[in-house]
């Protein structure tokens, strides 16, 4: 599995930390990326890595996102 770049890790950590009540990870990440004016390609890359990690470890996407941001 390809690791997150420092930029991706930072954006994902911000999305995890700024989630609103009852908001899913995808929506939170999309909001962060729109605010930073980052392209959709980066969203697809980050979420692909989160989904791969979740599938590989058989955990939720939320747990995978937290694990990926804790690495490195």
PDB file of N, CA, C and O in Angstrom:
ATOM      1  N   UNK A   1       0.835  -1.186   0.000  1.00  0.00           N
ATOM      2  CA  UNK A   1       0.000   0.000   0.000  1.00  0.00           C
ATOM      3  C   UNK A   1       0.879   1.248   0.000  1.00  0.00           C
ATOM      4  O   UNK A   1       1.893   1.320   0.694  1.00  0.00           O
ATOM      5  N   UNK A   2       0.472   2.196  -0.774  1.00  0.00           N
ATOM      6  CA  UNK A   2       1.190   3.465  -0.857  1.00  0.00           C
ATOM      7  C   UNK A   2       0.839   4.330   0.355  1.00  0.00           C
ATOM      8  O   UNK A   2      -0.326   4.468   0.726  1.00  0.00           O
ATOM      9  N   UNK A   3       1.872   4.902   0.954  1.00  0.00           N
ATOM     10  CA  UNK A   3       1.660   5.741   2.138  1.00  0.00           C
ATOM     11  C   UNK A   3       1.164   7.127   1.737  1.00  0.00           C
ATOM     12  O   UNK A   3       1.334   7.562   0.598  1.00  0.00           O
ATOM     13  N   UNK A   4       0.553   7.801   2.689  1.00  0.00           N
ATOM     14  CA  UNK A   4       0.095   9.173   2.461  1.00  0.00           C
ATOM     15  C   UNK A   4       1.293  10.116   2.399  1.00  0.00           C
ATOM     16  O   UNK A   4       2.259   9.967   3.147  1.00  0.00           O
ATOM     17  N   UNK A   5       1.212  11.071   1.511  1.00  0.00           N
ATOM     18  CA  UNK A   5       2.236  12.117   1.464  1.00  0.00           C
ATOM     19  C   UNK A   5       2.014  13.031   2.669  1.00  0.00           C
ATOM     20  O   UNK A   5       0.938  13.003   3.267  1.00  0.00           O
ATOM     21  N   UNK A   6       3.008  13.840   3.035  1.00  0.00           N
ATOM     22  CA  UNK A   6       2.804  14.771   4.162  1.00  0.00           C
ATOM     23  C   UNK A   6       1.602  15.698   3.950  1.00  0.00           C
ATOM     24  O   UNK A   6       0.874  15.996   4.897  1.00  0.00           O
ATOM     25  N   UNK A   7       1.394  16.153   2.710  1.00  0.00           N
ATOM     26  CA  UNK A   7       0.243  17.024   2.420  1.00  0.00           C
ATOM     27  C   UNK A   7      -1.064  16.269   2.620  1.00  0.00           C
ATOM     28  O   UNK A   7      -1.997  16.786   3.234  1.00  0.00           O
ATOM     29  N   UNK A   8      -1.129  15.041   2.099  1.00  0.00           N
ATOM     30  CA  UNK A   8      -2.340  14.232   2.246  1.00  0.00           C
ATOM     31  C   UNK A   8      -2.618  13.945   3.720  1.00  0.00           C
ATOM     32  O   UNK A   8      -3.760  14.028   4.171  1.00  0.00           O
ATOM     33  N   UNK A   9      -1.568  13.607   4.464  1.00  0.00           N
ATOM     34  CA  UNK A   9      -1.726  13.310   5.900  1.00  0.00           C
ATOM     35  C   UNK A   9      -2.267  14.525   6.643  1.00  0.00           C
ATOM     36  O   UNK A   9      -3.150  14.401   7.492  1.00  0.00           O
ATOM     37  N   UNK A  10      -1.736  15.695   6.320  1.00  0.00           N
ATOM     38  CA  UNK A  10      -2.174  16.930   6.963  1.00  0.00           C
ATOM     39  C   UNK A  10      -3.643  17.224   6.666  1.00  0.00           C
ATOM     40  O   UNK A  10      -4.406  17.573   7.566  1.00  0.00           O
ATOM     41  N   UNK A  11      -4.032  17.083   5.406  1.00  0.00           N
ATOM     42  CA  UNK A  11      -5.418  17.342   5.010  1.00  0.00           C
ATOM     43  C   UNK A  11      -6.373  16.338   5.646  1.00  0.00           C
ATOM     44  O   UNK A  11      -7.452  16.708   6.108  1.00  0.00           O
ATOM     45  N   UNK A  12      -5.975  15.067   5.671  1.00  0.00           N
ATOM     46  CA  UNK A  12      -6.818  14.037   6.273  1.00  0.00           C
ATOM     47  C   UNK A  12      -6.949  14.270   7.783  1.00  0.00           C
ATOM     48  O   UNK A  12      -8.034  14.111   8.343  1.00  0.00           O
ATOM     49  N   UNK A  13      -5.857  14.644   8.434  1.00  0.00           N
ATOM     50  CA  UNK A  13      -5.906  14.922   9.872  1.00  0.00           C
ATOM     51  C   UNK A  13      -6.832  16.097  10.155  1.00  0.00           C
ATOM     52  O   UNK A  13      -7.582  16.077  11.132  1.00  0.00           O
ATOM     53  N   UNK A  14      -6.785  17.117   9.309  1.00  0.00           N
ATOM     54  CA  UNK A  14      -7.681  18.262   9.489  1.00  0.00           C
ATOM     55  C   UNK A  14      -9.132  17.838   9.313  1.00  0.00           C
ATOM     56  O   UNK A  14     -10.004  18.280  10.061  1.00  0.00           O
ATOM     57  N   UNK A  15      -9.396  16.982   8.329  1.00  0.00           N
ATOM     58  CA  UNK A  15     -10.764  16.508   8.090  1.00  0.00           C
ATOM     59  C   UNK A  15     -11.272  15.688   9.270  1.00  0.00           C
ATOM     60  O   UNK A  15     -12.424  15.831   9.679  1.00  0.00           O
ATOM     61  N   UNK A  16     -10.419  14.835   9.814  1.00  0.00           N
ATOM     62  CA  UNK A  16     -10.809  14.012  10.968  1.00  0.00           C
ATOM     63  C   UNK A  16     -11.062  14.910  12.182  1.00  0.00           C
ATOM     64  O   UNK A  16     -12.020  14.701  12.926  1.00  0.00           O
ATOM     65  N   UNK A  17     -10.206  15.897  12.376  1.00  0.00           N
ATOM     66  CA  UNK A  17     -10.325  16.768  13.536  1.00  0.00           C
ATOM     67  C   UNK A  17     -11.458  17.771  13.475  1.00  0.00           C
ATOM     68  O   UNK A  17     -11.929  18.244  14.510  1.00  0.00           O
ATOM     69  N   UNK A  18     -11.904  18.104  12.257  1.00  0.00           N
ATOM     70  CA  UNK A  18     -12.930  19.136  12.129  1.00  0.00           C
ATOM     71  C   UNK A  18     -14.298  18.585  11.738  1.00  0.00           C
ATOM     72  O   UNK A  18     -15.173  19.332  11.300  1.00  0.00           O
ATOM     73  N   UNK A  19     -14.478  17.277  11.898  1.00  0.00           N
ATOM     74  CA  UNK A  19     -15.767  16.686  11.530  1.00  0.00           C
ATOM     75  C   UNK A  19     -16.886  17.242  12.380  1.00  0.00           C
ATOM     76  O   UNK A  19     -16.739  17.448  13.585  1.00  0.00           O
ATOM     77  N   UNK A  20     -17.994  17.476  11.734  1.00  0.00           N
ATOM     78  CA  UNK A  20     -19.187  17.956  12.428  1.00  0.00           C
ATOM     79  C   UNK A  20     -19.994  16.769  12.921  1.00  0.00           C
ATOM     80  O   UNK A  20     -19.778  15.632  12.500  1.00  0.00           O
ATOM     81  N   UNK A  21     -20.915  17.046  13.807  1.00  0.00           N
ATOM     82  CA  UNK A  21     -21.754  15.995  14.365  1.00  0.00           C
ATOM     83  C   UNK A  21     -22.503  15.271  13.240  1.00  0.00           C
ATOM     84  O   UNK A  21     -23.131  15.904  12.391  1.00  0.00           O
ATOM     85  N   UNK A  22     -22.429  13.961  13.248  1.00  0.00           N
ATOM     86  CA  UNK A  22     -23.103  13.096  12.280  1.00  0.00           C
ATOM     87  C   UNK A  22     -22.633  13.312  10.836  1.00  0.00           C
ATOM     88  O   UNK A  22     -23.363  12.987   9.900  1.00  0.00           O
ATOM     89  N   UNK A  23     -21.441  13.846  10.647  1.00  0.00           N
ATOM     90  CA  UNK A  23     -20.896  14.058   9.300  1.00  0.00           C
ATOM     91  C   UNK A  23     -19.948  12.901   8.987  1.00  0.00           C
ATOM     92  O   UNK A  23     -19.126  12.526   9.824  1.00  0.00           O
ATOM     93  N   UNK A  24     -20.060  12.338   7.788  1.00  0.00           N
ATOM     94  CA  UNK A  24     -19.154  11.250   7.450  1.00  0.00           C
ATOM     95  C   UNK A  24     -17.801  11.793   6.987  1.00  0.00           C
ATOM     96  O   UNK A  24     -17.652  12.979   6.693  1.00  0.00           O
ATOM     97  N   UNK A  25     -16.842  10.903   6.935  1.00  0.00           N
ATOM     98  CA  UNK A  25     -15.468  11.276   6.611  1.00  0.00           C
ATOM     99  C   UNK A  25     -15.357  11.908   5.226  1.00  0.00           C
ATOM    100  O   UNK A  25     -14.652  12.902   5.049  1.00  0.00           O
ATOM    101  N   UNK A  26     -16.052  11.331   4.246  1.00  0.00           N
ATOM    102  CA  UNK A  26     -15.969  11.840   2.881  1.00  0.00           C
ATOM    103  C   UNK A  26     -16.425  13.298   2.789  1.00  0.00           C
ATOM    104  O   UNK A  26     -15.789  14.118   2.128  1.00  0.00           O
ATOM    105  N   UNK A  27     -17.514  13.600   3.448  1.00  0.00           N
ATOM    106  CA  UNK A  27     -18.046  14.970   3.409  1.00  0.00           C
ATOM    107  C   UNK A  27     -17.095  15.945   4.102  1.00  0.00           C
ATOM    108  O   UNK A  27     -16.862  17.051   3.615  1.00  0.00           O
ATOM    109  N   UNK A  28     -16.558  15.528   5.229  1.00  0.00           N
ATOM    110  CA  UNK A  28     -15.615  16.369   5.960  1.00  0.00           C
ATOM    111  C   UNK A  28     -14.362  16.628   5.133  1.00  0.00           C
ATOM    112  O   UNK A  28     -13.884  17.761   5.070  1.00  0.00           O
ATOM    113  N   UNK A  29     -13.830  15.594   4.502  1.00  0.00           N
ATOM    114  CA  UNK A  29     -12.635  15.755   3.663  1.00  0.00           C
ATOM    115  C   UNK A  29     -12.937  16.660   2.475  1.00  0.00           C
ATOM    116  O   UNK A  29     -12.125  17.519   2.130  1.00  0.00           O
ATOM    117  N   UNK A  30     -14.081  16.480   1.854  1.00  0.00           N
ATOM    118  CA  UNK A  30     -14.465  17.337   0.737  1.00  0.00           C
ATOM    119  C   UNK A  30     -14.548  18.795   1.140  1.00  0.00           C
ATOM    120  O   UNK A  30     -14.120  19.674   0.392  1.00  0.00           O
ATOM    121  N   UNK A  31     -15.097  19.060   2.322  1.00  0.00           N
ATOM    122  CA  UNK A  31     -15.205  20.432   2.817  1.00  0.00           C
ATOM    123  C   UNK A  31     -13.824  21.046   3.034  1.00  0.00           C
ATOM    124  O   UNK A  31     -13.585  22.196   2.665  1.00  0.00           O
ATOM    125  N   UNK A  32     -12.922  20.279   3.633  1.00  0.00           N
ATOM    126  CA  UNK A  32     -11.561  20.769   3.876  1.00  0.00           C
ATOM    127  C   UNK A  32     -10.854  21.062   2.550  1.00  0.00           C
ATOM    128  O   UNK A  32     -10.200  22.095   2.408  1.00  0.00           O
ATOM    129  N   UNK A  33     -10.986  20.165   1.595  1.00  0.00           N
ATOM    130  CA  UNK A  33     -10.306  20.347   0.311  1.00  0.00           C
ATOM    131  C   UNK A  33     -10.873  21.523  -0.479  1.00  0.00           C
ATOM    132  O   UNK A  33     -10.127  22.243  -1.142  1.00  0.00           O
ATOM    133  N   UNK A  34     -12.182  21.718  -0.412  1.00  0.00           N
ATOM    134  CA  UNK A  34     -12.773  22.880  -1.096  1.00  0.00           C
ATOM    135  C   UNK A  34     -12.285  24.176  -0.460  1.00  0.00           C
ATOM    136  O   UNK A  34     -11.978  25.136  -1.166  1.00  0.00           O
ATOM    137  N   UNK A  35     -12.213  24.210   0.859  1.00  0.00           N
ATOM    138  CA  UNK A  35     -11.749  25.408   1.556  1.00  0.00           C
ATOM    139  C   UNK A  35     -10.292  25.722   1.202  1.00  0.00           C
ATOM    140  O   UNK A  35      -9.913  26.889   1.098  1.00  0.00           O
ATOM    141  N   UNK A  36      -9.483  24.683   1.017  1.00  0.00           N
ATOM    142  CA  UNK A  36      -8.072  24.867   0.666  1.00  0.00           C
ATOM    143  C   UNK A  36      -7.878  25.018  -0.840  1.00  0.00           C
ATOM    144  O   UNK A  36      -6.760  25.232  -1.308  1.00  0.00           O
ATOM    145  N   UNK A  37      -8.968  24.906  -1.596  1.00  0.00           N
ATOM    146  CA  UNK A  37      -8.954  24.997  -3.062  1.00  0.00           C
ATOM    147  C   UNK A  37      -8.016  23.964  -3.679  1.00  0.00           C
ATOM    148  O   UNK A  37      -7.208  24.271  -4.556  1.00  0.00           O
ATOM    149  N   UNK A  38      -8.149  22.737  -3.197  1.00  0.00           N
ATOM    150  CA  UNK A  38      -7.365  21.613  -3.699  1.00  0.00           C
ATOM    151  C   UNK A  38      -8.247  20.810  -4.647  1.00  0.00           C
ATOM    152  O   UNK A  38      -9.459  20.731  -4.447  1.00  0.00           O
ATOM    153  N   UNK A  39      -7.659  20.222  -5.665  1.00  0.00           N
ATOM    154  CA  UNK A  39      -8.405  19.507  -6.697  1.00  0.00           C
ATOM    155  C   UNK A  39      -9.011  18.190  -6.242  1.00  0.00           C
ATOM    156  O   UNK A  39      -8.639  17.626  -5.212  1.00  0.00           O
ATOM    157  N   UNK A  40      -9.957  17.721  -7.046  1.00  0.00           N
ATOM    158  CA  UNK A  40     -10.675  16.479  -6.783  1.00  0.00           C
ATOM    159  C   UNK A  40      -9.739  15.275  -6.852  1.00  0.00           C
ATOM    160  O   UNK A  40      -9.983  14.267  -6.189  1.00  0.00           O
ATOM    161  N   UNK A  41      -8.672  15.367  -7.644  1.00  0.00           N
ATOM    162  CA  UNK A  41      -7.720  14.255  -7.766  1.00  0.00           C
ATOM    163  C   UNK A  41      -7.123  13.886  -6.408  1.00  0.00           C
ATOM    164  O   UNK A  41      -6.920  12.709  -6.112  1.00  0.00           O
ATOM    165  N   UNK A  42      -6.845  14.890  -5.594  1.00  0.00           N
ATOM    166  CA  UNK A  42      -6.277  14.635  -4.272  1.00  0.00           C
ATOM    167  C   UNK A  42      -7.309  13.956  -3.365  1.00  0.00           C
ATOM    168  O   UNK A  42      -6.956  13.086  -2.569  1.00  0.00           O
ATOM    169  N   UNK A  43      -8.567  14.347  -3.482  1.00  0.00           N
ATOM    170  CA  UNK A  43      -9.648  13.699  -2.724  1.00  0.00           C
ATOM    171  C   UNK A  43      -9.703  12.211  -3.068  1.00  0.00           C
ATOM    172  O   UNK A  43      -9.771  11.359  -2.182  1.00  0.00           O
ATOM    173  N   UNK A  44      -9.674  11.912  -4.369  1.00  0.00           N
ATOM    174  CA  UNK A  44      -9.751  10.525  -4.828  1.00  0.00           C
ATOM    175  C   UNK A  44      -8.549   9.731  -4.309  1.00  0.00           C
ATOM    176  O   UNK A  44      -8.692   8.587  -3.878  1.00  0.00           O
ATOM    177  N   UNK A  45      -7.379  10.340  -4.356  1.00  0.00           N
ATOM    178  CA  UNK A  45      -6.159   9.681  -3.885  1.00  0.00           C
ATOM    179  C   UNK A  45      -6.238   9.376  -2.390  1.00  0.00           C
ATOM    180  O   UNK A  45      -5.949   8.256  -1.969  1.00  0.00           O
ATOM    181  N   UNK A  46      -6.623  10.354  -1.599  1.00  0.00           N
ATOM    182  CA  UNK A  46      -6.695  10.171  -0.139  1.00  0.00           C
ATOM    183  C   UNK A  46      -7.740   9.120   0.220  1.00  0.00           C
ATOM    184  O   UNK A  46      -7.463   8.203   0.993  1.00  0.00           O
ATOM    185  N   UNK A  47      -8.940   9.254  -0.342  1.00  0.00           N
ATOM    186  CA  UNK A  47     -10.004   8.311   0.010  1.00  0.00           C
ATOM    187  C   UNK A  47      -9.678   6.900  -0.486  1.00  0.00           C
ATOM    188  O   UNK A  47     -10.056   5.920   0.156  1.00  0.00           O
ATOM    189  N   UNK A  48      -8.992   6.787  -1.602  1.00  0.00           N
ATOM    190  CA  UNK A  48      -8.573   5.470  -2.086  1.00  0.00           C
ATOM    191  C   UNK A  48      -7.647   4.797  -1.090  1.00  0.00           C
ATOM    192  O   UNK A  48      -7.776   3.603  -0.819  1.00  0.00           O
ATOM    193  N   UNK A  49      -6.714   5.563  -0.546  1.00  0.00           N
ATOM    194  CA  UNK A  49      -5.770   5.015   0.435  1.00  0.00           C
ATOM    195  C   UNK A  49      -6.471   4.670   1.744  1.00  0.00           C
ATOM    196  O   UNK A  49      -6.144   3.670   2.383  1.00  0.00           O
ATOM    197  N   UNK A  50      -7.430   5.494   2.139  1.00  0.00           N
ATOM    198  CA  UNK A  50      -8.194   5.208   3.359  1.00  0.00           C
ATOM    199  C   UNK A  50      -9.007   3.930   3.168  1.00  0.00           C
ATOM    200  O   UNK A  50      -9.024   3.068   4.047  1.00  0.00           O
ATOM    201  N   UNK A  51      -9.671   3.806   2.039  1.00  0.00           N
ATOM    202  CA  UNK A  51     -10.481   2.601   1.777  1.00  0.00           C
ATOM    203  C   UNK A  51      -9.618   1.353   1.699  1.00  0.00           C
ATOM    204  O   UNK A  51     -10.004   0.302   2.210  1.00  0.00           O
ATOM    205  N   UNK A  52      -8.447   1.453   1.062  1.00  0.00           N
ATOM    206  CA  UNK A  52      -7.531   0.314   0.982  1.00  0.00           C
ATOM    207  C   UNK A  52      -7.091  -0.131   2.371  1.00  0.00           C
ATOM    208  O   UNK A  52      -7.065  -1.323   2.677  1.00  0.00           O
ATOM    209  N   UNK A  53      -6.746   0.847   3.205  1.00  0.00           N
ATOM    210  CA  UNK A  53      -6.321   0.540   4.586  1.00  0.00           C
ATOM    211  C   UNK A  53      -7.458  -0.114   5.366  1.00  0.00           C
ATOM    212  O   UNK A  53      -7.239  -1.077   6.101  1.00  0.00           O
ATOM    213  N   UNK A  54      -8.667   0.409   5.206  1.00  0.00           N
ATOM    214  CA  UNK A  54      -9.829  -0.150   5.906  1.00  0.00           C
ATOM    215  C   UNK A  54     -10.089  -1.588   5.458  1.00  0.00           C
ATOM    216  O   UNK A  54     -10.357  -2.462   6.282  1.00  0.00           O
ATOM    217  N   UNK A  55     -10.010  -1.822   4.167  1.00  0.00           N
ATOM    218  CA  UNK A  55     -10.232  -3.162   3.624  1.00  0.00           C
ATOM    219  C   UNK A  55      -9.139  -4.123   4.091  1.00  0.00           C
ATOM    220  O   UNK A  55      -9.420  -5.257   4.477  1.00  0.00           O
ATOM    221  N   UNK A  56      -7.896  -3.656   4.050  1.00  0.00           N
ATOM    222  CA  UNK A  56      -6.760  -4.506   4.403  1.00  0.00           C
ATOM    223  C   UNK A  56      -6.801  -4.923   5.872  1.00  0.00           C
ATOM    224  O   UNK A  56      -6.511  -6.073   6.201  1.00  0.00           O
ATOM    225  N   UNK A  57      -7.160  -3.994   6.751  1.00  0.00           N
ATOM    226  CA  UNK A  57      -7.184  -4.278   8.193  1.00  0.00           C
ATOM    227  C   UNK A  57      -8.565  -4.683   8.711  1.00  0.00           C
ATOM    228  O   UNK A  57      -8.728  -5.004   9.888  1.00  0.00           O
ATOM    229  N   UNK A  58      -9.571  -4.661   7.801  1.00  0.00           N
ATOM    230  CA  UNK A  58     -10.954  -5.002   8.175  1.00  0.00           C
ATOM    231  C   UNK A  58     -11.452  -4.108   9.306  1.00  0.00           C
ATOM    232  O   UNK A  58     -11.952  -4.580  10.326  1.00  0.00           O
ATOM    233  N   UNK A  59     -11.297  -2.791   9.090  1.00  0.00           N
ATOM    234  CA  UNK A  59     -11.762  -1.787  10.049  1.00  0.00           C
ATOM    235  C   UNK A  59     -12.614  -0.764   9.299  1.00  0.00           C
ATOM    236  O   UNK A  59     -12.725  -0.828   8.075  1.00  0.00           O
ATOM    237  N   UNK A  60     -13.207   0.163  10.015  1.00  0.00           N
ATOM    238  CA  UNK A  60     -14.032   1.187   9.369  1.00  0.00           C
ATOM    239  C   UNK A  60     -13.137   2.233   8.704  1.00  0.00           C
ATOM    240  O   UNK A  60     -11.943   2.317   8.993  1.00  0.00           O
ATOM    241  N   UNK A  61     -13.728   3.024   7.815  1.00  0.00           N
ATOM    242  CA  UNK A  61     -12.977   4.109   7.171  1.00  0.00           C
ATOM    243  C   UNK A  61     -12.518   5.134   8.201  1.00  0.00           C
ATOM    244  O   UNK A  61     -11.427   5.690   8.076  1.00  0.00           O
ATOM    245  N   UNK A  62     -13.328   5.384   9.204  1.00  0.00           N
ATOM    246  CA  UNK A  62     -12.953   6.328  10.263  1.00  0.00           C
ATOM    247  C   UNK A  62     -11.726   5.828  11.026  1.00  0.00           C
ATOM    248  O   UNK A  62     -10.796   6.591  11.288  1.00  0.00           O
ATOM    249  N   UNK A  63     -11.733   4.555  11.377  1.00  0.00           N
ATOM    250  CA  UNK A  63     -10.592   3.983  12.086  1.00  0.00           C
ATOM    251  C   UNK A  63      -9.347   3.987  11.202  1.00  0.00           C
ATOM    252  O   UNK A  63      -8.242   4.242  11.682  1.00  0.00           O
ATOM    253  N   UNK A  64      -9.522   3.706   9.920  1.00  0.00           N
ATOM    254  CA  UNK A  64      -8.395   3.712   8.984  1.00  0.00           C
ATOM    255  C   UNK A  64      -7.814   5.113   8.847  1.00  0.00           C
ATOM    256  O   UNK A  64      -6.595   5.277   8.804  1.00  0.00           O
ATOM    257  N   UNK A  65      -8.677   6.126   8.777  1.00  0.00           N
ATOM    258  CA  UNK A  65      -8.211   7.507   8.662  1.00  0.00           C
ATOM    259  C   UNK A  65      -7.403   7.900   9.888  1.00  0.00           C
ATOM    260  O   UNK A  65      -6.356   8.535   9.766  1.00  0.00           O
ATOM    261  N   UNK A  66      -7.877   7.530  11.057  1.00  0.00           N
ATOM    262  CA  UNK A  66      -7.150   7.852  12.294  1.00  0.00           C
ATOM    263  C   UNK A  66      -5.812   7.123  12.337  1.00  0.00           C
ATOM    264  O   UNK A  66      -4.810   7.685  12.780  1.00  0.00           O
ATOM    265  N   UNK A  67      -5.794   5.871  11.879  1.00  0.00           N
ATOM    266  CA  UNK A  67      -4.540   5.100  11.859  1.00  0.00           C
ATOM    267  C   UNK A  67      -3.549   5.708  10.868  1.00  0.00           C
ATOM    268  O   UNK A  67      -2.358   5.810  11.162  1.00  0.00           O
ATOM    269  N   UNK A  68      -4.035   6.106   9.709  1.00  0.00           N
ATOM    270  CA  UNK A  68      -3.156   6.692   8.700  1.00  0.00           C
ATOM    271  C   UNK A  68      -2.589   8.043   9.137  1.00  0.00           C
ATOM    272  O   UNK A  68      -1.445   8.367   8.818  1.00  0.00           O
ATOM    273  N   UNK A  69      -3.366   8.813   9.848  1.00  0.00           N
ATOM    274  CA  UNK A  69      -2.860  10.124  10.295  1.00  0.00           C
ATOM    275  C   UNK A  69      -1.911   9.954  11.475  1.00  0.00           C
ATOM    276  O   UNK A  69      -1.078  10.827  11.716  1.00  0.00           O
ATOM    277  N   UNK A  70      -2.014   8.856  12.214  1.00  0.00           N
ATOM    278  CA  UNK A  70      -1.123   8.622  13.350  1.00  0.00           C
ATOM    279  C   UNK A  70       0.238   8.102  12.895  1.00  0.00           C
ATOM    280  O   UNK A  70       1.235   8.265  13.599  1.00  0.00           O
ATOM    281  N   UNK A  71       0.279   7.474  11.716  1.00  0.00           N
ATOM    282  CA  UNK A  71       1.544   6.948  11.195  1.00  0.00           C
ATOM    283  C   UNK A  71       2.469   8.093  10.808  1.00  0.00           C
ATOM    284  O   UNK A  71       2.031   9.185  10.446  1.00  0.00           O
ATOM    285  N   UNK A  72       3.744   7.807  10.895  1.00  0.00           N
ATOM    286  CA  UNK A  72       4.738   8.791  10.435  1.00  0.00           C
ATOM    287  C   UNK A  72       4.851   9.905  11.364  1.00  0.00           C
ATOM    288  O   UNK A  72       5.639  10.823  11.135  1.00  0.00           O
TER     289      UNK A  72
END
